Amino acid sequence: MELVRIEERGVIVLKLSGKILGGKKSASLADEIDRFVEAKGKSLLFDLDEVPWMNSSGLGIFLAAFIRIREGGGTMKFVHVQDRVRGILVTTKLIDILEVFEDETEAIKSFHHTKSGETA
């Protein structure tokens, strides 16, 4: 698994590629999440356009991140979730608590809407 970190309009976007399976191969993802939480980040968007699959360990990384980020007053969301990964989110009912977008621009705007009550 690989990742690229960019910032767009105050939102940290982590563009992930490859399978998310936990363990050593996902250490860079865990490290980025830790940095975000430690910096008291507020808006984190995971771009899963190039993530064809994740197992329960990968799902656990995202669930733990969701809890930590929410406890710190932040928000995390997803964009470009592939069908197989979406199926996992539906099966586990996490799709009901995680915000998932098809369009990155709309996802980024939604963070600004959440913060100010108005769409940017």
C-alpha positions as CSV (number, residue, x, y, z in Angstrom):
1,M,0.0,0.0,0.0
2,E,1.2,3.5,-0.9
3,L,0.0,6.9,0.0
4,V,0.3,10.5,-1.1
5,R,-0.5,13.3,1.3
6,I,-1.8,16.6,-0.1
7,E,-3.6,19.6,1.4
8,E,-6.5,21.2,-0.5
9,R,-8.5,24.1,0.9
10,G,-7.6,23.2,4.4
11,V,-8.4,19.5,4.0
12,I,-5.7,16.8,4.3
13,V,-6.3,14.3,1.5
14,L,-4.6,10.9,1.7
15,K,-4.6,9.3,-1.7
16,L,-4.1,5.6,-1.1
17,S,-3.2,2.9,-3.6
18,G,-3.0,-0.9,-3.2
19,K,-4.6,-3.3,-0.8
20,I,-5.0,-2.2,2.8
21,L,-4.2,-5.3,4.8
22,G,-2.9,-3.9,8.1
23,G,0.5,-4.9,9.5
24,K,3.8,-3.5,8.2
25,K,2.4,-2.8,4.7
26,S,0.0,-0.3,6.3
27,A,2.5,1.3,8.7
28,S,2.7,4.5,6.5
29,L,-1.1,4.9,6.8
30,A,-1.1,4.5,10.5
31,D,1.8,7.0,10.8
32,E,-0.1,9.6,8.7
33,I,-3.2,9.1,10.9
34,D,-1.1,9.5,14.0
35,R,0.5,12.8,12.6
36,F,-3.0,14.1,11.8
37,V,-4.4,13.4,15.3
38,E,-1.3,14.7,17.0
39,A,-1.5,17.9,15.0
40,K,-5.1,18.3,16.1
41,G,-6.2,18.1,12.5
42,K,-9.9,18.7,11.7
43,S,-10.5,17.6,8.2
44,L,-9.2,14.3,6.7
45,L,-10.3,12.8,3.4
46,F,-9.3,9.3,2.3
47,D,-9.2,8.9,-1.5
48,L,-9.6,5.2,-2.1
49,D,-9.7,5.4,-6.0
50,E,-6.8,3.0,-6.3
51,V,-7.7,0.7,-3.4
52,P,-9.2,-2.5,-4.8
53,W,-9.5,-4.3,-1.4
54,M,-9.1,-4.2,2.3
55,N,-9.3,-6.9,4.9
56,S,-10.6,-6.7,8.5
57,S,-7.2,-5.3,9.7
58,G,-7.5,-2.5,7.1
59,L,-11.1,-1.8,8.2
60,G,-9.8,-1.7,11.8
61,I,-7.3,1.0,10.9
62,F,-10.1,3.2,9.6
63,L,-12.5,2.5,12.5
64,A,-9.8,3.4,15.0
65,A,-8.9,6.5,13.1
66,F,-12.6,7.5,13.0
67,I,-12.9,7.2,16.8
68,R,-9.6,9.1,17.5
69,I,-10.3,11.9,15.0
70,R,-13.9,12.4,16.2
71,E,-12.7,12.5,19.9
72,G,-10.3,15.2,18.8
73,G,-13.1,17.2,17.3
74,G,-12.2,16.3,13.7
75,T,-14.0,14.7,10.8
76,M,-12.9,12.1,8.3
77,K,-14.6,11.1,5.1
78,F,-14.0,8.9,2.1
79,V,-14.1,9.6,-1.7
80,H,-13.9,7.3,-4.7
81,V,-14.6,4.0,-2.8
82,Q,-14.4,1.0,-5.1
83,D,-17.2,-1.5,-5.3
84,R,-15.5,-4.3,-3.3
85,V,-14.5,-1.9,-0.5
86,R,-17.9,-0.3,-0.5
87,G,-19.4,-3.9,-0.1
88,I,-17.3,-4.3,3.0
89,L,-18.6,-1.0,4.4
90,V,-22.2,-2.0,3.6
91,T,-21.8,-5.5,5.1
92,T,-20.3,-4.1,8.4
93,K,-22.9,-1.3,8.4
94,L,-20.0,1.3,8.6
95,I,-21.4,2.9,5.5
96,D,-24.1,4.3,7.9
97,I,-21.6,6.3,10.0
98,L,-18.9,7.1,7.5
99,E,-19.5,9.8,4.9
100,V,-18.7,8.5,1.4
101,F,-18.5,10.8,-1.7
102,E,-18.2,10.1,-5.4
103,D,-16.7,13.5,-6.2
104,E,-13.6,14.9,-4.5
105,T,-14.7,18.5,-5.0
106,E,-18.0,17.8,-3.3
107,A,-16.2,15.9,-0.5
108,I,-13.9,18.9,0.2
109,K,-16.8,21.3,0.1
110,S,-18.7,19.2,2.7
111,F,-16.0,19.8,5.3
112,H,-16.5,23.6,4.9
113,H,-20.3,23.1,5.1
114,T,-19.9,21.1,8.3
115,K,-17.6,23.8,9.9
116,S,-19.5,27.0,9.0
117,G,-23.0,25.9,8.3
118,E,-22.7,27.1,4.7
119,T,-21.4,25.5,1.5
120,A,-18.1,27.0,0.5
